Amino acid sequence: MNKGLFFCTTLILFGVLDLATTIIGVTHFGACEANPLLSGIITNSPMMFSAIKLFTAITVGLMFYKASSINGGAANHFLQLSYSFSMIFMTYVVANNVLVVAKLA
């Protein structure tokens, strides 16, 4: 598996985990969505919220996959930095969601 495909799949996986933990936390344990743009949507339409989150995760993953074909000095370094930041951020988001749900359960 090439590196671009690995990061694409991993980011989509983290997006799905974020979606699942958010839906479980909000619908079953009374947690709230921290993103003010999405908090109203999840309350009124969890299905629409799920579609938006899933579409976003897939789109970002595919953008990273497409960008992995860049073969240039500074652009490649920026891409690697972006991969790293995205992975760290999504790890934090999913870990935070799991901790919130565990604390509320």
Backbone as a ProteinNet text record, in pm:
[ID]
protein_1_A
[PRIMARY]
MNKGLFFCTTLILFGVLDLATTIIGVTHFGACEANPLLSGIITNSPMMFSAIKLFTAITVGLMFYKASSINGGAANHFLQLSYSFSMIFMTYVVANNVLVVAKLA
[TERTIARY]
85.6	0	89.4	62.4	146.5	106	195.1	175.3	50.6	24.2	-93.2	-222.3	-230	-349.9	-365.3	-253.1	-257.2	-313.4	-262.3	-311.6	-456.9	-493.1	-632.3	-724.7	-691.8	-776.3	-778.6	-663.5	-656.8	-738.3	-729.2	-808.1	-957.7	-996.9	-1138.8	-1182.5	-1098.5	-1129.7	-1147.1	-1056	-1068.5	-1195.2	-1230.8	-1354.4	-1477.5	-1477.2	-1589.3	-1595	-1477	-1474.3	-1524.4	-1487.6	-1536.4	-1687.9	-1738.8	-1883.4	-1953.5	-1902.8	-1967.3	-1965.4	-1850.7	-1843	-1927.4	-1935.2	-2019.4	-2166.7	-2210.7	-2352	-2387.9	-2302	-2328.7	-2333.3	-2236.6	-2232.3	-2353.4	-2395.3	-2508	-2640.7	-2660.5	-2792.7	-2815	-2708.4	-2726.7	-2678.8	-2588.2	-2530.2	-2545.2	-2613.3	-2638.2	-2520.2	-2420.7	-2307.7	-2355.1	-2271.7	-2308.7	-2196	-2232.9	-2137.1	-2069	-1937	-1860.7	-1860.1	-1877.7	-1877.9	-2012.2	-2010.8	-2138.1	-2213.6	-2144.1	-2211.8	-2287.6	-2239.3	-2302.2	-2391	-2381.9	-2458.4	-2608.8	-2655.9	-2799	-2844.8	-2756.3	-2792.4	-2808.6	-2716.1	-2724.2	-2848.9	-2891.5	-3011.1	-3136.9	-3141.7	-3261.6	-3261	-3143.9	-3138.4	-3006.1	-3001	-2877.7	-2835.6	-2932	-2899.2	-2826.5	-2872.6	-2806.4	-2667	-2656.5	-2527.7	-2431.2	-2479.1	-2396.7	-2351.7	-2441.3	-2407.2	-2300.6	-2314.2	-2216.7	-2080.3	-2076.8	-1949.2	-1883.8	-1962.1	-1906.8	-1855.6	-1932.7	-1890.1	-1760	-1750.2	-1629.9	-1509	-1526.5	-1415.2	-1366.3	-1458.6	-1420.6	-1354.4	-1409.1	-1352.6	-1211.1	-1188.8	-1054.5	-957.3	-1000.1	-914.8	-876.4	-973	-944.6	-856.7	-872.9	-785.6	-641	-621	-486	-429.3	-514.4	-468.9	-424.9	-505.3	-472.1	-344.5	-329.2	-210.4	-84.2	-99.4	18.9	96.8	36.3	107	201.2	201.2	290.4	433.5	520.7	662.4	743	746.1	821.7	874.9	984.4	1051.7	963.9	934.5	860.1	716.3	655	516.5	506.5	603.7	603.3	622.5	709.5	729.4	603	536.7	411.7	305.6	300.5	204.2	230.8	356.7	391.4	353.8	377.3	339.4	187.2	115.8	-30.5	-82.1	-21.3	-56.7	-40.4	76.3	107.1	8.8	-15.9	-109.2	-248.4	-294.5	-428.3	-439.8	-337	-339.4	-340.2	-257.6	-253.9	-388.9	-443.7	-570.9	-684	-692.5	-801.1	-785.4	-661.2	-638.9	-690	-660.2	-708.1	-861.7	-924	-1070	-1136.9	-1090.9	-1151.5	-1124.6	-1001.9	-970.9	-1057.3	-1075.6	-1160.2	-1304	-1355.4	-1492.1	-1507.8	-1411	-1417.1	-1413.6	-1328	-1319.9	-1449.1	-1508.2	-1636.2	-1745.3	-1755.6	-1858.5	-1832.6	-1706.5	-1674	-1708.7	-1685	-1715.3	-1866.3	-1941.1	-2085.9	-2157.2	-2092.8	-2158.9	-2172.5
-117.9	0	123.3	216.5	336.7	433.6	528.3	618.9	706.1	754.1	838	765	639.6	559.8	529.1	505.1	479.7	600.4	721.2	840.9	869.4	848.3	867.8	777.6	649.8	553.6	582.6	617.3	645.2	768.7	874.3	994	966.4	888.4	853.6	769	675.7	594	680.2	775.4	865.1	950.6	992.7	1068.7	987.2	859.8	770.9	746.2	728.6	711.6	836.9	954.5	1080.4	1087	1052.3	1051.9	957	835	734.3	775.6	820.8	858.5	982.3	1073.1	1192	1153	1073.8	1031.2	953.9	860.7	782.4	873.3	962.9	1052.8	1143	1198.5	1292.4	1220.7	1112.4	1047.2	960.6	902.4	809	860.6	956.7	998.2	1147.7	1220.8	1361.8	1454.1	1409.1	1496.1	1601.4	1700.2	1800.8	1817.4	1853.3	1877.7	2011.4	2012.7	2134.3	2232.4	2183.8	2271.1	2343.9	2476.2	2549.4	2542.3	2521.1	2510.8	2379.4	2275.9	2144	2107.4	2181.3	2142.8	2149.4	2247.9	2256.2	2146.8	2109.2	2006.1	1870.3	1836.3	1704	1691.4	1802.2	1797.8	1778.7	1847.3	1841.3	1723.1	1685.7	1579.5	1503.2	1400.5	1320.8	1259.4	1230.3	1172.4	1274.9	1398.3	1504.1	1530.5	1532.6	1548.9	1439.4	1315.4	1201.8	1216.2	1259.2	1276.5	1383.8	1494.3	1603.5	1557.5	1492.8	1447	1342	1248.2	1142.9	1200.9	1290.4	1355.4	1432.4	1503.5	1580.3	1489.1	1381	1288	1226.4	1184.1	1122	1224.4	1344.1	1447.9	1484.2	1504	1538	1423.7	1301.1	1185.9	1177.2	1197.2	1192.3	1308.2	1425	1537.8	1508	1447.3	1408.6	1302.6	1209.3	1105.6	1167.6	1259.1	1326.5	1408.7	1474.6	1557.3	1473.9	1345.9	1261.9	1240	1273.5	1259	1375.7	1476.9	1592.2	1548.2	1578.6	1545.9	1674.1	1747.9	1872.8	1900.4	1970.1	1996	2056.6	2185.9	2256.9	2206.3	2177.5	2129	1994.8	1908.9	1777.9	1790	1881.3	1902.9	1958.4	2051.1	2106.6	1997.5	1909.4	1799.5	1705.5	1672.5	1584.8	1650.3	1780.3	1854	1852	1867.9	1864.6	1727.2	1621.8	1485	1469.9	1510.7	1494	1571.3	1697	1778.1	1716.5	1671.5	1612	1485.9	1403	1278.8	1308.4	1403.5	1440.6	1498.7	1587.9	1651.5	1549.8	1461.4	1362.9	1261.2	1228	1139.8	1206.1	1335.5	1411.2	1414.4	1441.6	1453.3	1321.2	1211	1080.9	1041.6	1064.1	1031.7	1114.8	1241.5	1328	1276.8	1239.9	1187.4	1061	971.5	846.4	877.1	970.2	1006.3	1071.3	1155.6	1220.6	1115.7	1024.6	920.6	829.9	795.9	709.6	778.6	908.2	982.4	995.2	1007.4	1023.7	890.2	781.7	649.7	603
0	0	0	-90.9	-92.9	18.5	45.5	158.4	142.7	21.2	-1.8	27.6	-16.4	9.2	158.1	225.7	369.8	444.4	414.5	483.6	448.6	324.1	281.9	362.8	368.5	440.9	590.1	645	788.5	825	744.9	773.8	762.5	663.6	650.8	769.8	812.6	929.6	1054.2	1075.2	1190.4	1179.1	1057.6	1038	1074.3	1036.2	1069.4	1220.6	1282.7	1429.4	1500	1449.4	1505.7	1492.5	1375.7	1353	1449.1	1459.6	1545.2	1691.9	1740	1881.7	1912	1816.1	1836.8	1841	1746.3	1743.1	1869.5	1910	2031.5	2154	2164.1	2279.4	2288.4	2175.3	2175.7	2194.2	2122.4	2126.4	2249.6	2305	2416.3	2551.9	2552	2679.6	2708.5	2623.8	2651	2627.3	2552.7	2520.1	2419.7	2393.1	2294.2	2192.4	2072.7	1965.6	1992.3	1988.7	2018.5	1902.1	1780.3	1663.3	1655.9	1672.4	1674.2	1541.1	1430.7	1301.9	1288.1	1354.6	1343.1	1460.9	1570.2	1689.7	1666.9	1594.5	1565.1	1470.3	1378.4	1280.6	1347.6	1438.9	1503	1589.7	1647.8	1732	1647	1534.4	1449.9	1352.8	1303.9	1203.9	1212.3	1297	1306.6	1173.2	1086.1	956	867.8	868.3	791.3	848.8	980.9	1047.5	1003.2	1001.6	960.1	815.6	729.6	588.4	570	641.6	631.4	681.6	798.3	855.9	767	716.1	630.7	498.7	438.6	314.7	335.7	447.5	477.1	495.7	570.4	594.3	463.6	378.6	251.8	159.6	153.5	67.8	109.9	238.4	286.8	260.2	286.7	259.1	112.9	23.7	-119.7	-165.7	-103.7	-137.1	-98.9	17.8	57.3	-36.5	-79.8	-172.2	-305.1	-356.2	-482.1	-466.4	-352.1	-328.5	-312.5	-281.3	-261.2	-390.9	-503.3	-630.8	-658	-571.5	-587.1	-558.6	-649.7	-632	-642.1	-535.6	-535.5	-397.5	-387.6	-261.4	-154.4	-165.2	-61.2	-52.1	-165.8	-165.5	-95	-117.7	-54	97.2	139.5	283.2	348.4	279.3	331.3	342.2	242.1	244.4	361.3	384.8	497	629.9	641.7	762.8	780.2	671.5	676.7	717.5	661.3	702.1	852.9	901.8	1044.7	1131.2	1096.6	1173.9	1173.5	1057.7	1047.1	1131	1127.2	1205.7	1355.6	1398.2	1540.7	1583.5	1502	1536	1542.9	1444.1	1443.5	1556.8	1591	1706.2	1833.2	1848	1964.6	1967.3	1853.2	1847	1887.5	1828.9	1859.1	2004.1	2052.8	2193	2287.3	2256	2338.8	2339.3	2223.4	2216.3	2300.5	2289.8	2367.2	2516.8	2558.2	2701	2750.4	2669	2707.6	2723.9	2627.4	2635.4	2755.9	2780.6	2896.2	3026.6	3033.9	3157	3177.9	3070.7	3081.8	3103.5	3064	3073.1	3215.7
[MASK]
+++++++++++++++++++++++++++++++++++++++++++++++++++++++++++++++++++++++++++++++++++++++++++++++++++++++++

